[in-house]
Amino acid sequence: MRDFYSLNLVLNFAVILFGIGMCGFLTRPLNIIFFLISNELGLLSFIFMFVSLGQFYVDLSGQLFVLVLLVISAIETALVLVLYISLVSITGERQTYLFDIVGNS
């Protein structure tokens, strides 16, 4: 469906999603999980953008690039969760603050 109005709507949604993710990323997130969610929102906005542009221009390269981004996102999430679980097991605290970890290194 090559409707410019729907493309504009999806791209505006992607920009708003990216803005929310960057606001969460730049407002000095203290919690590791909040940092991860903000990062994923920014990546999700790019995914929406590539899928909508690929659909609008009837090109499969956008959808193929989205698959690569989803694999990278899944690997990143798995690594951060493994690090979070290991930090919880080492420190014994569930509330792990990002800048306390970085500052004590």
Jmol script that loads the backbone (N, CA, C; Angstrom):
load data "model"
ATOM      1  N   MET A   1       0.838  -1.169   0.000  1.00  0.00           N
ATOM      2  CA  MET A   1       0.000   0.000   0.000  1.00  0.00           C
ATOM      3  C   MET A   1       0.886   1.236   0.000  1.00  0.00           C
ATOM      4  N   ARG A   2       0.839   1.986  -1.065  1.00  0.00           N
ATOM      5  CA  ARG A   2       1.719   3.130  -1.234  1.00  0.00           C
ATOM      6  C   ARG A   2       0.986   4.416  -0.899  1.00  0.00           C
ATOM      7  N   ASP A   3       0.566   4.541   0.319  1.00  0.00           N
ATOM      8  CA  ASP A   3      -0.148   5.722   0.756  1.00  0.00           C
ATOM      9  C   ASP A   3       0.823   6.619   1.522  1.00  0.00           C
ATOM     10  N   PHE A   4       0.994   7.835   1.025  1.00  0.00           N
ATOM     11  CA  PHE A   4       1.945   8.745   1.638  1.00  0.00           C
ATOM     12  C   PHE A   4       1.501   9.151   3.039  1.00  0.00           C
ATOM     13  N   TYR A   5       0.200   9.245   3.266  1.00  0.00           N
ATOM     14  CA  TYR A   5      -0.306   9.631   4.586  1.00  0.00           C
ATOM     15  C   TYR A   5       0.063   8.591   5.635  1.00  0.00           C
ATOM     16  N   SER A   6      -0.094   7.312   5.308  1.00  0.00           N
ATOM     17  CA  SER A   6       0.246   6.274   6.285  1.00  0.00           C
ATOM     18  C   SER A   6       1.757   6.201   6.491  1.00  0.00           C
ATOM     19  N   LEU A   7       2.543   6.457   5.434  1.00  0.00           N
ATOM     20  CA  LEU A   7       3.991   6.498   5.598  1.00  0.00           C
ATOM     21  C   LEU A   7       4.394   7.648   6.514  1.00  0.00           C
ATOM     22  N   ASN A   8       3.773   8.797   6.309  1.00  0.00           N
ATOM     23  CA  ASN A   8       4.067   9.953   7.149  1.00  0.00           C
ATOM     24  C   ASN A   8       3.693   9.675   8.603  1.00  0.00           C
ATOM     25  N   LEU A   9       2.585   9.005   8.823  1.00  0.00           N
ATOM     26  CA  LEU A   9       2.140   8.669  10.172  1.00  0.00           C
ATOM     27  C   LEU A   9       3.121   7.725  10.865  1.00  0.00           C
ATOM     28  N   VAL A  10       3.577   6.709  10.160  1.00  0.00           N
ATOM     29  CA  VAL A  10       4.504   5.743  10.749  1.00  0.00           C
ATOM     30  C   VAL A  10       5.861   6.390  11.004  1.00  0.00           C
ATOM     31  N   LEU A  11       6.317   7.238  10.083  1.00  0.00           N
ATOM     32  CA  LEU A  11       7.601   7.906  10.290  1.00  0.00           C
ATOM     33  C   LEU A  11       7.535   8.894  11.455  1.00  0.00           C
ATOM     34  N   ASN A  12       6.410   9.581  11.605  1.00  0.00           N
ATOM     35  CA  ASN A  12       6.254  10.464  12.764  1.00  0.00           C
ATOM     36  C   ASN A  12       6.239   9.665  14.063  1.00  0.00           C
ATOM     37  N   PHE A  13       5.604   8.498  14.046  1.00  0.00           N
ATOM     38  CA  PHE A  13       5.614   7.624  15.225  1.00  0.00           C
ATOM     39  C   PHE A  13       7.033   7.163  15.543  1.00  0.00           C
ATOM     40  N   ALA A  14       7.816   6.855  14.506  1.00  0.00           N
ATOM     41  CA  ALA A  14       9.201   6.429  14.717  1.00  0.00           C
ATOM     42  C   ALA A  14      10.037   7.556  15.306  1.00  0.00           C
ATOM     43  N   VAL A  15       9.809   8.790  14.853  1.00  0.00           N
ATOM     44  CA  VAL A  15      10.556   9.935  15.396  1.00  0.00           C
ATOM     45  C   VAL A  15      10.175  10.167  16.863  1.00  0.00           C
ATOM     46  N   ILE A  16       8.893  10.057  17.184  1.00  0.00           N
ATOM     47  CA  ILE A  16       8.451  10.223  18.576  1.00  0.00           C
ATOM     48  C   ILE A  16       9.042   9.119  19.455  1.00  0.00           C
ATOM     49  N   LEU A  17       9.051   7.892  18.945  1.00  0.00           N
ATOM     50  CA  LEU A  17       9.622   6.775  19.698  1.00  0.00           C
ATOM     51  C   LEU A  17      11.117   6.969  19.920  1.00  0.00           C
ATOM     52  N   PHE A  18      11.811   7.459  18.893  1.00  0.00           N
ATOM     53  CA  PHE A  18      13.246   7.730  19.020  1.00  0.00           C
ATOM     54  C   PHE A  18      13.494   8.844  20.035  1.00  0.00           C
ATOM     55  N   GLY A  19      12.643   9.858  20.016  1.00  0.00           N
ATOM     56  CA  GLY A  19      12.778  10.951  20.985  1.00  0.00           C
ATOM     57  C   GLY A  19      12.581  10.486  22.414  1.00  0.00           C
ATOM     58  N   ILE A  20      11.601   9.627  22.631  1.00  0.00           N
ATOM     59  CA  ILE A  20      11.375   9.095  23.979  1.00  0.00           C
ATOM     60  C   ILE A  20      12.570   8.255  24.425  1.00  0.00           C
ATOM     61  N   GLY A  21      13.091   7.458  23.508  1.00  0.00           N
ATOM     62  CA  GLY A  21      14.263   6.641  23.839  1.00  0.00           C
ATOM     63  C   GLY A  21      15.486   7.482  24.152  1.00  0.00           C
ATOM     64  N   MET A  22      15.713   8.541  23.380  1.00  0.00           N
ATOM     65  CA  MET A  22      16.865   9.404  23.630  1.00  0.00           C
ATOM     66  C   MET A  22      16.700  10.226  24.903  1.00  0.00           C
ATOM     67  N   CYS A  23      15.472  10.634  25.207  1.00  0.00           N
ATOM     68  CA  CYS A  23      15.244  11.345  26.478  1.00  0.00           C
ATOM     69  C   CYS A  23      15.571  10.434  27.652  1.00  0.00           C
ATOM     70  N   GLY A  24      15.179   9.185  27.564  1.00  0.00           N
ATOM     71  CA  GLY A  24      15.512   8.240  28.624  1.00  0.00           C
ATOM     72  C   GLY A  24      16.996   7.925  28.672  1.00  0.00           C
ATOM     73  N   PHE A  25      17.647   7.967  27.524  1.00  0.00           N
ATOM     74  CA  PHE A  25      19.078   7.670  27.452  1.00  0.00           C
ATOM     75  C   PHE A  25      19.916   8.846  27.956  1.00  0.00           C
ATOM     76  N   LEU A  26      19.495  10.066  27.650  1.00  0.00           N
ATOM     77  CA  LEU A  26      20.287  11.242  27.989  1.00  0.00           C
ATOM     78  C   LEU A  26      19.992  11.822  29.370  1.00  0.00           C
ATOM     79  N   THR A  27      18.918  11.399  30.021  1.00  0.00           N
ATOM     80  CA  THR A  27      18.595  11.950  31.338  1.00  0.00           C
ATOM     81  C   THR A  27      19.294  11.193  32.457  1.00  0.00           C
ATOM     82  N   ARG A  28      20.438  10.657  32.156  1.00  0.00           N
ATOM     83  CA  ARG A  28      21.279   9.948  33.120  1.00  0.00           C
ATOM     84  C   ARG A  28      20.503   8.844  33.835  1.00  0.00           C
ATOM     85  N   PRO A  29      20.236   7.756  33.103  1.00  0.00           N
ATOM     86  CA  PRO A  29      19.487   6.660  33.732  1.00  0.00           C
ATOM     87  C   PRO A  29      20.341   5.965  34.785  1.00  0.00           C
ATOM     88  N   LEU A  30      19.788   5.809  35.951  1.00  0.00           N
ATOM     89  CA  LEU A  30      20.531   5.187  37.035  1.00  0.00           C
ATOM     90  C   LEU A  30      20.422   3.670  37.024  1.00  0.00           C
ATOM     91  N   ASN A  31      19.306   3.165  36.594  1.00  0.00           N
ATOM     92  CA  ASN A  31      19.077   1.732  36.624  1.00  0.00           C
ATOM     93  C   ASN A  31      19.501   1.112  35.299  1.00  0.00           C
ATOM     94  N   ILE A  32      20.099  -0.058  35.346  1.00  0.00           N
ATOM     95  CA  ILE A  32      20.564  -0.726  34.127  1.00  0.00           C
ATOM     96  C   ILE A  32      19.386  -1.128  33.251  1.00  0.00           C
ATOM     97  N   ILE A  33      18.306  -1.583  33.843  1.00  0.00           N
ATOM     98  CA  ILE A  33      17.142  -2.000  33.072  1.00  0.00           C
ATOM     99  C   ILE A  33      16.525  -0.802  32.345  1.00  0.00           C
ATOM    100  N   PHE A  34      16.452   0.352  33.000  1.00  0.00           N
ATOM    101  CA  PHE A  34      15.937   1.561  32.356  1.00  0.00           C
ATOM    102  C   PHE A  34      16.833   1.978  31.192  1.00  0.00           C
ATOM    103  N   PHE A  35      18.138   1.835  31.359  1.00  0.00           N
ATOM    104  CA  PHE A  35      19.093   2.128  30.296  1.00  0.00           C
ATOM    105  C   PHE A  35      18.861   1.204  29.101  1.00  0.00           C
ATOM    106  N   LEU A  36      18.628  -0.062  29.363  1.00  0.00           N
ATOM    107  CA  LEU A  36      18.399  -1.039  28.300  1.00  0.00           C
ATOM    108  C   LEU A  36      17.090  -0.754  27.572  1.00  0.00           C
ATOM    109  N   ILE A  37      16.036  -0.418  28.291  1.00  0.00           N
ATOM    110  CA  ILE A  37      14.743  -0.133  27.666  1.00  0.00           C
ATOM    111  C   ILE A  37      14.834   1.115  26.793  1.00  0.00           C
ATOM    112  N   SER A  38      15.554   2.137  27.255  1.00  0.00           N
ATOM    113  CA  SER A  38      15.722   3.349  26.451  1.00  0.00           C
ATOM    114  C   SER A  38      16.497   3.054  25.171  1.00  0.00           C
ATOM    115  N   ASN A  39      17.497   2.228  25.288  1.00  0.00           N
ATOM    116  CA  ASN A  39      18.276   1.839  24.118  1.00  0.00           C
ATOM    117  C   ASN A  39      17.422   1.047  23.126  1.00  0.00           C
ATOM    118  N   GLU A  40      16.607   0.164  23.623  1.00  0.00           N
ATOM    119  CA  GLU A  40      15.752  -0.645  22.756  1.00  0.00           C
ATOM    120  C   GLU A  40      14.671   0.200  22.072  1.00  0.00           C
ATOM    121  N   LEU A  41      14.169   1.239  22.749  1.00  0.00           N
ATOM    122  CA  LEU A  41      13.193   2.126  22.107  1.00  0.00           C
ATOM    123  C   LEU A  41      13.804   2.866  20.928  1.00  0.00           C
ATOM    124  N   GLY A  42      15.036   3.307  21.077  1.00  0.00           N
ATOM    125  CA  GLY A  42      15.718   3.961  19.964  1.00  0.00           C
ATOM    126  C   GLY A  42      15.925   3.016  18.802  1.00  0.00           C
ATOM    127  N   LEU A  43      16.305   1.778  19.086  1.00  0.00           N
ATOM    128  CA  LEU A  43      16.497   0.795  18.019  1.00  0.00           C
ATOM    129  C   LEU A  43      15.170   0.399  17.377  1.00  0.00           C
ATOM    130  N   LEU A  44      14.114   0.331  18.171  1.00  0.00           N
ATOM    131  CA  LEU A  44      12.798  -0.001  17.642  1.00  0.00           C
ATOM    132  C   LEU A  44      12.278   1.070  16.692  1.00  0.00           C
ATOM    133  N   SER A  45      12.641   2.312  16.940  1.00  0.00           N
ATOM    134  CA  SER A  45      12.217   3.378  16.025  1.00  0.00           C
ATOM    135  C   SER A  45      12.866   3.211  14.660  1.00  0.00           C
ATOM    136  N   PHE A  46      14.139   2.803  14.639  1.00  0.00           N
ATOM    137  CA  PHE A  46      14.780   2.543  13.352  1.00  0.00           C
ATOM    138  C   PHE A  46      14.151   1.350  12.642  1.00  0.00           C
ATOM    139  N   ILE A  47      13.743   0.363  13.400  1.00  0.00           N
ATOM    140  CA  ILE A  47      13.096  -0.805  12.806  1.00  0.00           C
ATOM    141  C   ILE A  47      11.775  -0.408  12.150  1.00  0.00           C
ATOM    142  N   PHE A  48      10.969   0.413  12.850  1.00  0.00           N
ATOM    143  CA  PHE A  48       9.720   0.893  12.251  1.00  0.00           C
ATOM    144  C   PHE A  48       9.991   1.683  10.978  1.00  0.00           C
ATOM    145  N   MET A  49      11.034   2.498  11.012  1.00  0.00           N
ATOM    146  CA  MET A  49      11.348   3.330   9.859  1.00  0.00           C
ATOM    147  C   MET A  49      11.758   2.479   8.661  1.00  0.00           C
ATOM    148  N   PHE A  50      12.628   1.504   8.863  1.00  0.00           N
ATOM    149  CA  PHE A  50      13.081   0.666   7.755  1.00  0.00           C
ATOM    150  C   PHE A  50      11.949  -0.174   7.172  1.00  0.00           C
ATOM    151  N   VAL A  51      11.088  -0.706   8.039  1.00  0.00           N
ATOM    152  CA  VAL A  51       9.970  -1.514   7.540  1.00  0.00           C
ATOM    153  C   VAL A  51       8.991  -0.660   6.746  1.00  0.00           C
ATOM    154  N   SER A  52       8.672   0.529   7.239  1.00  0.00           N
ATOM    155  CA  SER A  52       7.712   1.378   6.527  1.00  0.00           C
ATOM    156  C   SER A  52       8.276   1.891   5.208  1.00  0.00           C
ATOM    157  N   LEU A  53       9.545   2.266   5.183  1.00  0.00           N
ATOM    158  CA  LEU A  53      10.140   2.727   3.926  1.00  0.00           C
ATOM    159  C   LEU A  53      10.286   1.577   2.928  1.00  0.00           C
ATOM    160  N   GLY A  54      10.615   0.393   3.420  1.00  0.00           N
ATOM    161  CA  GLY A  54      10.681  -0.763   2.537  1.00  0.00           C
ATOM    162  C   GLY A  54       9.324  -1.126   1.966  1.00  0.00           C
ATOM    163  N   GLN A  55       8.286  -0.975   2.755  1.00  0.00           N
ATOM    164  CA  GLN A  55       6.925  -1.233   2.264  1.00  0.00           C
ATOM    165  C   GLN A  55       6.486  -0.167   1.270  1.00  0.00           C
ATOM    166  N   PHE A  56       6.859   1.078   1.526  1.00  0.00           N
ATOM    167  CA  PHE A  56       6.436   2.165   0.648  1.00  0.00           C
ATOM    168  C   PHE A  56       7.112   2.082  -0.718  1.00  0.00           C
ATOM    169  N   TYR A  57       8.409   1.784  -0.732  1.00  0.00           N
ATOM    170  CA  TYR A  57       9.147   1.722  -1.989  1.00  0.00           C
ATOM    171  C   TYR A  57       9.192   0.322  -2.596  1.00  0.00           C
ATOM    172  N   VAL A  58       8.479  -0.628  -2.013  1.00  0.00           N
ATOM    173  CA  VAL A  58       8.401  -2.022  -2.472  1.00  0.00           C
ATOM    174  C   VAL A  58       9.819  -2.573  -2.674  1.00  0.00           C
ATOM    175  N   ASP A  59      10.591  -2.491  -1.613  1.00  0.00           N
ATOM    176  CA  ASP A  59      11.977  -2.944  -1.636  1.00  0.00           C
ATOM    177  C   ASP A  59      12.201  -3.828  -0.420  1.00  0.00           C
ATOM    178  N   LEU A  60      12.801  -4.983  -0.624  1.00  0.00           N
ATOM    179  CA  LEU A  60      12.992  -5.923   0.472  1.00  0.00           C
ATOM    180  C   LEU A  60      14.248  -5.661   1.288  1.00  0.00           C
ATOM    181  N   SER A  61      15.087  -4.728   0.871  1.00  0.00           N
ATOM    182  CA  SER A  61      16.328  -4.498   1.612  1.00  0.00           C
ATOM    183  C   SER A  61      16.043  -3.923   3.001  1.00  0.00           C
ATOM    184  N   GLY A  62      14.969  -3.139   3.141  1.00  0.00           N
ATOM    185  CA  GLY A  62      14.602  -2.617   4.458  1.00  0.00           C
ATOM    186  C   GLY A  62      14.205  -3.725   5.411  1.00  0.00           C
ATOM    187  N   GLN A  63      13.426  -4.695   4.915  1.00  0.00           N
ATOM    188  CA  GLN A  63      13.005  -5.808   5.763  1.00  0.00           C
ATOM    189  C   GLN A  63      14.180  -6.721   6.110  1.00  0.00           C
ATOM    190  N   LEU A  64      15.107  -6.902   5.181  1.00  0.00           N
ATOM    191  CA  LEU A  64      16.274  -7.734   5.477  1.00  0.00           C
ATOM    192  C   LEU A  64      17.182  -7.065   6.507  1.00  0.00           C
ATOM    193  N   PHE A  65      17.316  -5.749   6.402  1.00  0.00           N
ATOM    194  CA  PHE A  65      18.116  -5.037   7.383  1.00  0.00           C
ATOM    195  C   PHE A  65      17.465  -5.069   8.761  1.00  0.00           C
ATOM    196  N   VAL A  66      16.131  -5.095   8.794  1.00  0.00           N
ATOM    197  CA  VAL A  66      15.407  -5.208  10.068  1.00  0.00           C
ATOM    198  C   VAL A  66      15.710  -6.544  10.733  1.00  0.00           C
ATOM    199  N   LEU A  67      15.807  -7.602   9.956  1.00  0.00           N
ATOM    200  CA  LEU A  67      16.158  -8.899  10.538  1.00  0.00           C
ATOM    201  C   LEU A  67      17.539  -8.859  11.190  1.00  0.00           C
ATOM    202  N   VAL A  68      18.484  -8.180  10.537  1.00  0.00           N
ATOM    203  CA  VAL A  68      19.817  -8.034  11.118  1.00  0.00           C
ATOM    204  C   VAL A  68      19.748  -7.225  12.411  1.00  0.00           C
ATOM    205  N   LEU A  69      18.971  -6.131  12.397  1.00  0.00           N
ATOM    206  CA  LEU A  69      18.834  -5.312  13.603  1.00  0.00           C
ATOM    207  C   LEU A  69      18.170  -6.076  14.741  1.00  0.00           C
ATOM    208  N   LEU A  70      17.184  -6.912  14.420  1.00  0.00           N
ATOM    209  CA  LEU A  70      16.527  -7.698  15.468  1.00  0.00           C
ATOM    210  C   LEU A  70      17.475  -8.723  16.083  1.00  0.00           C
ATOM    211  N   VAL A  71      18.336  -9.320  15.266  1.00  0.00           N
ATOM    212  CA  VAL A  71      19.312 -10.268  15.799  1.00  0.00           C
ATOM    213  C   VAL A  71      20.315  -9.549  16.697  1.00  0.00           C
ATOM    214  N   ILE A  72      20.784  -8.377  16.267  1.00  0.00           N
ATOM    215  CA  ILE A  72      21.715  -7.598  17.087  1.00  0.00           C
ATOM    216  C   ILE A  72      21.045  -7.176  18.389  1.00  0.00           C
ATOM    217  N   SER A  73      19.792  -6.774  18.312  1.00  0.00           N
ATOM    218  CA  SER A  73      19.060  -6.356  19.509  1.00  0.00           C
ATOM    219  C   SER A  73      18.874  -7.520  20.474  1.00  0.00           C
ATOM    220  N   ALA A  74      18.574  -8.694  19.960  1.00  0.00           N
ATOM    221  CA  ALA A  74      18.398  -9.863  20.828  1.00  0.00           C
ATOM    222  C   ALA A  74      19.712 -10.247  21.495  1.00  0.00           C
ATOM    223  N   ILE A  75      20.814 -10.169  20.768  1.00  0.00           N
ATOM    224  CA  ILE A  75      22.119 -10.492  21.350  1.00  0.00           C
ATOM    225  C   ILE A  75      22.492  -9.472  22.420  1.00  0.00           C
ATOM    226  N   GLU A  76      22.236  -8.201  22.133  1.00  0.00           N
ATOM    227  CA  GLU A  76      22.534  -7.153  23.105  1.00  0.00           C
ATOM    228  C   GLU A  76      21.717  -7.328  24.381  1.00  0.00           C
ATOM    229  N   THR A  77      20.450  -7.619  24.232  1.00  0.00           N
ATOM    230  CA  THR A  77      19.589  -7.818  25.393  1.00  0.00           C
ATOM    231  C   THR A  77      20.038  -9.026  26.210  1.00  0.00           C
ATOM    232  N   ALA A  78      20.400 -10.099  25.538  1.00  0.00           N
ATOM    233  CA  ALA A  78      20.860 -11.297  26.252  1.00  0.00           C
ATOM    234  C   ALA A  78      22.149 -11.020  27.017  1.00  0.00           C
ATOM    235  N   LEU A  79      23.075 -10.282  26.404  1.00  0.00           N
ATOM    236  CA  LEU A  79      24.331  -9.971  27.098  1.00  0.00           C
ATOM    237  C   LEU A  79      24.107  -9.074  28.309  1.00  0.00           C
ATOM    238  N   VAL A  80      23.251  -8.075  28.162  1.00  0.00           N
ATOM    239  CA  VAL A  80      22.998  -7.174  29.289  1.00  0.00           C
ATOM    240  C   VAL A  80      22.284  -7.908  30.420  1.00  0.00           C
ATOM    241  N   LEU A  81      21.356  -8.779  30.087  1.00  0.00           N
ATOM    242  CA  LEU A  81      20.664  -9.534  31.142  1.00  0.00           C
ATOM    243  C   LEU A  81      21.595 -10.510  31.844  1.00  0.00           C
ATOM    244  N   VAL A  82      22.524 -11.105  31.106  1.00  0.00           N
ATOM    245  CA  VAL A  82      23.513 -11.979  31.742  1.00  0.00           C
ATOM    246  C   VAL A  82      24.405 -11.172  32.679  1.00  0.00           C
ATOM    247  N   LEU A  83      24.827  -9.991  32.237  1.00  0.00           N
ATOM    248  CA  LEU A  83      25.630  -9.131  33.112  1.00  0.00           C
ATOM    249  C   LEU A  83      24.848  -8.696  34.344  1.00  0.00           C
ATOM    250  N   TYR A  84      23.574  -8.385  34.160  1.00  0.00           N
ATOM    251  CA  TYR A  84      22.731  -7.968  35.282  1.00  0.00           C
ATOM    252  C   TYR A  84      22.566  -9.103  36.293  1.00  0.00           C
ATOM    253  N   ILE A  85      22.330 -10.310  35.794  1.00  0.00           N
ATOM    254  CA  ILE A  85      22.165 -11.459  36.690  1.00  0.00           C
ATOM    255  C   ILE A  85      23.459 -11.751  37.430  1.00  0.00           C
ATOM    256  N   SER A  86      24.601 -11.628  36.753  1.00  0.00           N
ATOM    257  CA  SER A  86      25.872 -11.865  37.442  1.00  0.00           C
ATOM    258  C   SER A  86      26.156 -10.775  38.470  1.00  0.00           C
ATOM    259  N   LEU A  87      25.790  -9.530  38.177  1.00  0.00           N
ATOM    260  CA  LEU A  87      25.969  -8.466  39.171  1.00  0.00           C
ATOM    261  C   LEU A  87      25.070  -8.664  40.375  1.00  0.00           C
ATOM    262  N   VAL A  88      23.847  -9.119  40.146  1.00  0.00           N
ATOM    263  CA  VAL A  88      22.945  -9.380  41.268  1.00  0.00           C
ATOM    264  C   VAL A  88      23.479 -10.526  42.114  1.00  0.00           C
ATOM    265  N   SER A  89      24.027 -11.550  41.480  1.00  0.00           N
ATOM    266  CA  SER A  89      24.552 -12.671  42.260  1.00  0.00           C
ATOM    267  C   SER A  89      25.828 -12.296  43.010  1.00  0.00           C
ATOM    268  N   ILE A  90      26.627 -11.376  42.467  1.00  0.00           N
ATOM    269  CA  ILE A  90      27.857 -10.966  43.151  1.00  0.00           C
ATOM    270  C   ILE A  90      27.555 -10.010  44.299  1.00  0.00           C
ATOM    271  N   THR A  91      26.748  -8.979  44.012  1.00  0.00           N
ATOM    272  CA  THR A  91      26.489  -7.956  45.024  1.00  0.00           C
ATOM    273  C   THR A  91      25.365  -8.329  45.968  1.00  0.00           C
ATOM    274  N   GLY A  92      24.434  -9.139  45.538  1.00  0.00           N
ATOM    275  CA  GLY A  92      23.308  -9.514  46.363  1.00  0.00           C
ATOM    276  C   GLY A  92      22.196  -8.479  46.368  1.00  0.00           C
ATOM    277  N   GLU A  93      22.329  -7.415  45.612  1.00  0.00           N
ATOM    278  CA  GLU A  93      21.316  -6.368  45.536  1.00  0.00           C
ATOM    279  C   GLU A  93      20.574  -6.464  44.208  1.00  0.00           C
ATOM    280  N   ARG A  94      19.265  -6.302  44.273  1.00  0.00           N
ATOM    281  CA  ARG A  94      18.491  -6.319  43.031  1.00  0.00           C
ATOM    282  C   ARG A  94      18.521  -4.985  42.326  1.00  0.00           C
ATOM    283  N   GLN A  95      18.593  -3.903  43.064  1.00  0.00           N
ATOM    284  CA  GLN A  95      18.625  -2.565  42.479  1.00  0.00           C
ATOM    285  C   GLN A  95      20.083  -2.219  42.192  1.00  0.00           C
ATOM    286  N   THR A  96      20.506  -2.419  40.953  1.00  0.00           N
ATOM    287  CA  THR A  96      21.882  -2.160  40.566  1.00  0.00           C
ATOM    288  C   THR A  96      21.927  -0.848  39.800  1.00  0.00           C
ATOM    289  N   TYR A  97      22.679   0.106  40.308  1.00  0.00           N
ATOM    290  CA  TYR A  97      22.765   1.418  39.686  1.00  0.00           C
ATOM    291  C   TYR A  97      23.928   1.466  38.712  1.00  0.00           C
ATOM    292  N   LEU A  98      23.679   2.065  37.578  1.00  0.00           N
ATOM    293  CA  LEU A  98      24.648   2.061  36.486  1.00  0.00           C
ATOM    294  C   LEU A  98      25.894   2.850  36.827  1.00  0.00           C
ATOM    295  N   PHE A  99      25.763   4.044  37.391  1.00  0.00           N
ATOM    296  CA  PHE A  99      26.916   4.892  37.607  1.00  0.00           C
ATOM    297  C   PHE A  99      27.713   4.485  38.843  1.00  0.00           C
ATOM    298  N   ASP A 100      27.115   3.755  39.760  1.00  0.00           N
ATOM    299  CA  ASP A 100      27.893   3.198  40.862  1.00  0.00           C
ATOM    300  C   ASP A 100      28.831   2.103  40.375  1.00  0.00           C
ATOM    301  N   ILE A 101      28.365   1.325  39.411  1.00  0.00           N
ATOM    302  CA  ILE A 101      29.182   0.252  38.855  1.00  0.00           C
ATOM    303  C   ILE A 101      30.340   0.836  38.043  1.00  0.00           C
ATOM    304  N   VAL A 102      30.035   1.837  37.197  1.00  0.00           N
ATOM    305  CA  VAL A 102      31.045   2.445  36.359  1.00  0.00           C
ATOM    306  C   VAL A 102      32.041   3.227  37.204  1.00  0.00           C
ATOM    307  N   GLY A 103      31.547   3.927  38.234  1.00  0.00           N
ATOM    308  CA  GLY A 103      32.426   4.740  39.080  1.00  0.00           C
ATOM    309  C   GLY A 103      33.367   3.919  39.943  1.00  0.00           C
ATOM    310  N   ASN A 104      32.973   2.712  40.319  1.00  0.00           N
ATOM    311  CA  ASN A 104      33.816   1.880  41.193  1.00  0.00           C
ATOM    312  C   ASN A 104      34.806   1.045  40.423  1.00  0.00           C
ATOM    313  N   SER A 105      34.742   1.058  39.100  1.00  0.00           N
ATOM    314  CA  SER A 105      35.663   0.217  38.306  1.00  0.00           C
ATOM    315  C   SER A 105      37.055   0.785  38.296  1.00  0.00           C
TER     316      SER A 105
END
end "model"
wireframe off; spacefill off
backbone 0.3
color backbone group
